[in-house]
Amino acid sequence: MSPMILNTEDSPPFILELIYRLRIRDVMTRTVISVPRGARMRDVQALMKENAITGIPVAEDGRLLGLVSVDDILNALIDGFIDDVVENRMTRNLIVLEDDMPLSFAISYFEKYRYGRFPILDRNKRLVGIISSRDILIKLLLEFNTEMENLEKQFKWSDGEVPAGSTRCEFAVRKFDFENAGKASFEIKKLCKERIGDPKVIRRIAVAAYELEMNLVVHSNGGKMFFSWADNKATIVVVDSGPGIPNVEDALREGFTTATEWVQSLGFGAGMGLPNTKRVTDEFSIESSPKGTKVTAAIRVNQDELLPHKEGE
């Protein structure tokens, strides 16, 4: 039985950012010990003892067929079929993960199923790795020191980017954090309702904020979202740390997407984020490289669209 790895509700923000940035392929063990269908249960027992592991996949030519756990071996010893072939005793109904999934998915699987390890498949359904709770903890520890040094340096407001005395706020947005997606744009919409009386203008700002937030969740390694209000203009700036947009012109074309199939199966990544943002804003710009992307979107607000008591702000 696998212990709970992390309490994602109470974990510090820098740990959560690591969890949502890393993918399963970054953490999994790529050298997989496996056996063919014709192996004997006794052979599997010996492999488990030799390598100090509690489960071995059954695979042939990269195709996952089943799994033998330490419980299966114990039952074989007790019931007297330790010399039987694996094919007759392996578990066939398996729960697997994909290498392109975020690490947060793996953590949730360990907490839900309490298994010791999960086989990892690629997009072609071939066995490419295996992941245990130990793999996750070791990777997080290795990344910890580097992240602590980088967190304080990332995503600072540059001098002159936000006028002195203006209202401004910032939000951390994590990769593949679909549970919290939309919270930053909701807060921005609330701030706009305090200043703007025209629902149509509020909606334009809310659409831009939501689309840019979802772009961070789906396509980036995570980043920050900044909102400022100055001189009757709402400005949204999103900054991420990569992987960058290979072709900005393609990214601005409606329906073009680089989202994976499983992200699209969740209802995201339809290829409308940046086109919608550009359509509803008065000012729009993108700066992108493999090191990261910065998108700036602004909407000007006329005096007659402001709430009376906020006109001077």
C-alpha positions as CSV (number, residue, x, y, z in Angstrom):
1,M,0.0,0.0,0.0
2,S,1.4,3.4,-1.0
3,P,1.4,6.2,1.5
4,M,0.0,9.6,0.6
5,I,2.9,11.5,-1.1
6,L,1.7,15.1,-0.6
7,N,-1.3,16.9,0.7
8,T,-1.8,19.2,-2.3
9,E,-4.3,21.3,-0.4
10,D,-1.8,22.4,2.2
11,S,1.5,22.2,0.3
12,P,3.6,25.4,0.0
13,P,3.1,27.3,-3.3
14,F,6.6,26.4,-4.6
15,I,6.0,22.7,-4.2
16,L,2.7,23.0,-6.0
17,E,4.3,24.9,-8.8
18,L,6.8,22.0,-9.2
19,I,4.0,19.4,-9.2
20,Y,2.1,21.2,-12.0
21,R,5.2,22.0,-14.0
22,L,6.7,18.5,-14.1
23,R,5.4,15.8,-16.4
24,I,5.3,12.1,-15.6
25,R,8.1,11.5,-18.1
26,D,10.4,13.8,-16.1
27,V,10.0,11.6,-13.0
28,M,9.4,8.0,-14.1
29,T,11.9,5.2,-14.2
30,R,12.7,4.5,-17.8
31,T,14.5,1.3,-17.4
32,V,11.6,-1.1,-16.8
33,I,12.1,-4.6,-15.5
34,S,9.5,-6.8,-17.2
35,V,8.8,-10.4,-17.9
36,P,7.1,-12.2,-20.8
37,R,3.9,-14.2,-20.5
38,G,5.7,-17.5,-20.4
39,A,7.9,-16.6,-17.3
40,R,7.3,-18.6,-14.1
41,M,5.9,-17.0,-11.0
42,R,9.0,-18.2,-9.2
43,D,11.2,-16.2,-11.7
44,V,9.2,-13.1,-10.9
45,Q,9.7,-13.7,-7.2
46,A,13.4,-13.9,-7.7
47,L,13.4,-10.6,-9.8
48,M,11.5,-8.8,-7.1
49,K,13.9,-9.9,-4.4
50,E,17.0,-9.1,-6.4
51,N,15.8,-5.6,-7.3
52,A,13.8,-4.8,-4.1
53,I,10.6,-4.0,-6.0
54,T,7.0,-4.9,-5.4
55,G,5.6,-5.2,-8.9
56,I,6.7,-6.3,-12.3
57,P,4.9,-5.6,-15.6
58,V,4.3,-8.4,-18.1
59,A,5.2,-7.1,-21.5
60,E,6.2,-8.3,-25.0
61,D,7.5,-6.2,-27.8
62,G,6.7,-3.0,-25.8
63,R,3.1,-4.0,-25.3
64,L,1.8,-4.1,-21.7
65,L,-0.1,-7.3,-21.1
66,G,-0.5,-7.3,-17.3
67,L,1.3,-7.0,-14.0
68,V,2.4,-9.3,-11.2
69,S,2.4,-7.8,-7.7
70,V,4.0,-9.0,-4.5
71,D,0.5,-10.0,-3.3
72,D,0.2,-12.2,-6.4
73,I,3.5,-13.9,-5.4
74,L,2.4,-14.4,-1.8
75,N,-0.8,-16.0,-3.0
76,A,1.2,-18.2,-5.4
77,L,3.3,-19.4,-2.5
78,I,0.4,-20.0,-0.1
79,D,-1.8,-21.8,-2.7
80,G,1.0,-23.8,-4.3
81,F,1.2,-22.4,-7.8
82,I,4.5,-20.6,-7.6
83,D,5.7,-22.6,-10.7
84,D,2.7,-21.6,-12.8
85,V,3.3,-19.3,-15.8
86,V,2.7,-15.6,-15.4
87,E,0.0,-15.5,-18.0
88,N,-2.3,-17.6,-15.9
89,R,-1.8,-15.5,-12.7
90,M,-1.1,-11.9,-13.7
91,T,-3.5,-9.0,-13.2
92,R,-4.9,-7.9,-16.5
93,N,-7.2,-5.1,-15.5
94,L,-4.6,-2.4,-15.0
95,I,-4.7,1.3,-14.2
96,V,-2.0,3.1,-16.2
97,L,-0.7,6.6,-16.7
98,E,0.6,8.4,-19.8
99,D,4.1,9.9,-20.0
100,D,2.7,13.3,-21.2
101,M,0.4,13.7,-18.2
102,P,1.3,16.2,-15.4
103,L,2.9,14.9,-12.3
104,S,-0.2,16.0,-10.3
105,F,-2.2,13.2,-12.1
106,A,0.3,10.6,-10.8
107,I,0.0,12.0,-7.2
108,S,-3.8,11.9,-7.3
109,Y,-3.6,8.3,-8.6
110,F,-1.4,7.2,-5.7
111,E,-3.7,8.9,-3.2
112,K,-6.8,7.3,-4.8
113,Y,-5.7,3.8,-5.5
114,R,-2.9,3.3,-2.9
115,Y,-0.9,1.2,-5.3
116,G,2.9,0.9,-5.1
117,R,3.6,1.8,-8.7
118,F,1.9,2.5,-12.0
119,P,3.0,1.5,-15.6
120,I,3.6,4.4,-17.9
121,L,2.5,4.3,-21.6
122,D,3.4,6.7,-24.4
123,R,0.9,8.0,-27.0
124,N,1.3,4.8,-29.0
125,K,0.3,2.7,-26.0
126,R,3.8,1.3,-25.6
127,L,5.3,0.6,-22.2
128,V,8.0,3.3,-21.6
129,G,8.4,3.5,-17.9
130,I,7.1,2.9,-14.4
131,I,6.6,5.3,-11.5
132,S,6.6,4.9,-7.8
133,S,6.0,7.2,-4.9
134,R,9.7,7.1,-4.2
135,D,10.5,8.3,-7.7
136,I,8.3,11.3,-7.1
137,L,9.8,12.2,-3.7
138,I,13.4,11.9,-5.0
139,K,12.6,14.2,-8.0
140,L,11.0,16.8,-5.9
141,L,13.9,16.9,-3.5
142,L,16.4,17.2,-6.4
143,E,14.4,20.1,-7.9
144,F,13.8,21.8,-4.6
145,N,17.0,23.8,-4.2
146,T,17.0,25.0,-7.8
147,E,13.4,26.2,-7.5
148,M,14.0,28.0,-4.3
149,E,16.7,30.1,-6.0
150,N,14.6,30.8,-9.1
151,L,11.3,31.6,-7.5
152,E,12.4,35.0,-6.1
153,K,13.9,36.0,-9.4
154,Q,11.0,35.2,-11.7
155,F,8.1,37.3,-12.8
156,K,8.9,40.7,-11.4
157,W,7.3,43.9,-12.6
158,S,9.8,45.7,-14.8
159,D,10.4,49.4,-14.1
160,G,7.9,51.6,-15.7
161,E,5.6,48.8,-16.8
162,V,2.9,49.8,-14.3
163,P,2.5,53.5,-13.5
164,A,3.2,54.6,-10.0
165,G,0.0,54.8,-7.8
166,S,-2.0,52.6,-10.1
167,T,-3.9,49.5,-9.0
168,R,-2.2,46.3,-9.7
169,C,-2.3,42.6,-8.6
170,E,-0.7,39.4,-9.7
171,F,-1.6,35.7,-9.7
172,A,0.4,32.5,-10.0
173,V,-1.0,30.1,-12.6
174,R,0.2,26.5,-12.7
175,K,0.5,24.2,-15.6
176,F,-2.5,21.8,-16.0
177,D,-4.1,23.1,-12.8
178,F,-7.6,22.7,-14.2
179,E,-9.1,22.6,-10.7
180,N,-8.1,26.3,-10.1
181,A,-8.2,27.5,-13.7
182,G,-10.4,30.6,-14.0
183,K,-9.8,31.9,-10.4
184,A,-7.4,34.7,-11.5
185,S,-9.7,35.9,-14.2
186,F,-12.7,35.8,-11.8
187,E,-10.8,38.1,-9.4
188,I,-9.9,40.5,-12.2
189,K,-13.6,40.6,-13.3
190,K,-14.5,41.5,-9.6
191,L,-12.0,44.4,-9.6
192,C,-13.3,45.7,-12.9
193,K,-16.9,45.7,-11.5
194,E,-15.7,48.2,-8.9
195,R,-14.7,50.7,-11.5
196,I,-16.7,50.0,-14.7
197,G,-20.4,50.4,-15.2
198,D,-20.7,49.0,-18.7
199,P,-21.3,45.2,-18.6
200,K,-20.0,44.9,-22.2
201,V,-16.7,46.4,-21.3
202,I,-16.4,44.2,-18.2
203,R,-17.1,41.1,-20.4
204,R,-14.4,42.1,-22.8
205,I,-11.8,42.3,-20.0
206,A,-13.1,39.0,-18.5
207,V,-12.9,37.2,-21.8
208,A,-9.3,38.4,-22.3
209,A,-8.3,37.5,-18.8
210,Y,-9.8,34.0,-18.9
211,E,-8.4,33.1,-22.3
212,L,-4.9,34.2,-21.3
213,E,-5.1,32.4,-18.0
214,M,-6.2,29.1,-19.8
215,N,-3.3,29.5,-22.2
216,L,-0.9,29.5,-19.3
217,V,-2.6,26.4,-17.8
218,V,-2.8,24.4,-21.1
219,H,0.3,25.5,-23.1
220,S,3.0,26.8,-20.8
221,N,5.1,25.5,-18.0
222,G,3.2,27.8,-15.6
223,G,3.7,31.5,-15.0
224,K,2.3,34.7,-13.6
225,M,-0.7,36.8,-14.6
226,F,-0.6,40.6,-13.8
227,F,-3.5,43.0,-13.9
228,S,-3.2,46.8,-13.7
229,W,-5.7,49.7,-13.8
230,A,-4.3,53.1,-14.7
231,D,-5.5,56.1,-16.8
232,N,-8.8,54.4,-17.5
233,K,-7.2,51.4,-19.1
234,A,-7.2,47.8,-18.0
235,T,-4.0,45.9,-18.8
236,I,-3.4,42.2,-18.5
237,V,0.2,40.8,-18.8
238,V,0.9,37.1,-18.7
239,V,4.5,35.8,-18.4
240,D,5.6,32.2,-18.5
241,S,9.0,30.3,-18.5
242,G,8.5,28.4,-21.7
243,P,8.4,26.4,-23.9
244,G,7.6,29.4,-26.1
245,I,5.4,29.7,-29.2
246,P,7.1,28.2,-32.3
247,N,5.0,30.2,-34.8
248,V,3.0,33.2,-33.4
249,E,1.1,33.6,-36.7
250,D,-0.2,30.1,-36.4
251,A,-1.1,30.6,-32.8
252,L,-3.3,33.6,-33.7
253,R,-5.2,31.5,-36.3
254,E,-8.6,30.3,-35.0
255,G,-8.7,26.6,-34.4
256,F,-5.0,26.1,-34.4
257,T,-3.9,24.2,-31.3
258,T,-0.9,22.3,-29.9
259,A,-2.9,20.9,-27.0
260,T,-2.5,17.1,-26.5
261,E,-5.4,14.8,-27.1
262,W,-6.0,14.2,-23.4
263,V,-6.2,18.0,-22.7
264,Q,-8.7,18.3,-25.5
265,S,-10.7,15.4,-24.1
266,L,-11.1,17.5,-21.0
267,G,-12.7,20.3,-23.1
268,F,-9.7,22.6,-23.3
269,G,-7.2,23.6,-26.0
270,A,-9.7,24.4,-28.8
271,G,-7.3,26.9,-30.4
272,M,-9.4,30.0,-29.7
273,G,-7.5,31.5,-26.8
274,L,-5.2,34.1,-28.4
275,P,-7.6,34.9,-31.3
276,N,-10.4,35.7,-28.8
277,T,-8.0,37.8,-26.7
278,K,-6.9,39.8,-29.7
279,R,-10.5,40.3,-30.9
280,V,-11.7,41.8,-27.6
281,T,-8.8,44.0,-26.8
282,D,-7.6,47.4,-28.0
283,E,-3.9,46.7,-27.6
284,F,-2.3,43.3,-28.1
285,S,1.3,42.1,-28.3
286,I,3.2,38.9,-28.0
287,E,6.9,38.3,-27.3
288,S,8.0,34.7,-27.4
289,S,11.1,32.6,-27.3
290,P,11.9,29.0,-26.1
291,K,12.7,30.7,-22.7
292,G,9.2,32.0,-22.3
293,T,6.4,34.1,-23.6
294,K,4.9,37.5,-22.6
295,V,1.5,38.5,-23.8
296,T,0.1,42.0,-23.2
297,A,-3.5,42.9,-23.7
298,A,-5.2,46.2,-22.8
299,I,-8.7,47.6,-23.1
300,R,-9.4,51.3,-22.9
301,V,-12.4,52.5,-21.0
302,N,-14.3,55.7,-21.9
303,Q,-15.3,58.1,-19.2
304,D,-19.0,57.4,-19.8
305,E,-18.4,53.7,-19.2
306,L,-17.0,54.2,-15.7
307,L,-18.9,54.2,-12.5
308,P,-19.3,57.8,-11.3
309,H,-17.5,57.5,-8.1
310,K,-14.5,55.9,-9.8
311,E,-14.0,58.5,-12.6
312,G,-11.0,60.1,-11.0
313,E,-9.1,56.8,-10.5
